Amino acid sequence: MTDSTATAPAAPVRFDTKIAVLLRDDLAGWQRLNATAFLVSGIAAECPELIGEPYADADGTGYLPMFRQPVLVFEGTGELLTAARARALSRGLLLSVFTAELFSTGNDRDNRAAVRAVPGDRLDLVGLAVHGPRNAVDRTLKGARMHP
């Protein structure tokens, strides 16, 4: 006899899109965290449909919503970041960038000015984030390894 109240395990959720961050492999820990936070904020701002519902604990305390799919974090060399930026652009993926100069600025206006001052193929990239179809993101990050 089967228990009709038992529930079958939920099937794994597979997303058609991927959110990924690629960080330069020579960054200090605090730089990796700082860049990641800024990079994914661009994806969230551009794609509000990626944000899930607000959270609440058993006591009823509410918490802010987060992405409804995982954010994968990778690392690679500066050359790999430059190549990934070019591949992301050629594939039309949503892209945010973080350059070395942004560690020394203190506000959004100066951040944007620091990026605007340098041609795209010469940006001193320390991180980027991409969102798009899974296969396109995978091909864009070819050669990167999962962040340890």
Secondary structure, DSSP 8 states (H G I E B T S, - for coil): ---TT----------SEEEEEEEETT--HHHHHHHHHHHHHHHHHH-GGGB---EE-TT--EE---BSS-EEEEEE-HHHHHHHHHHHHHTT-EEEEEEGGGGS--SHHHHHHHHHTS-GGG--EEEEEEEEEHHHHHHHTTT-EE--
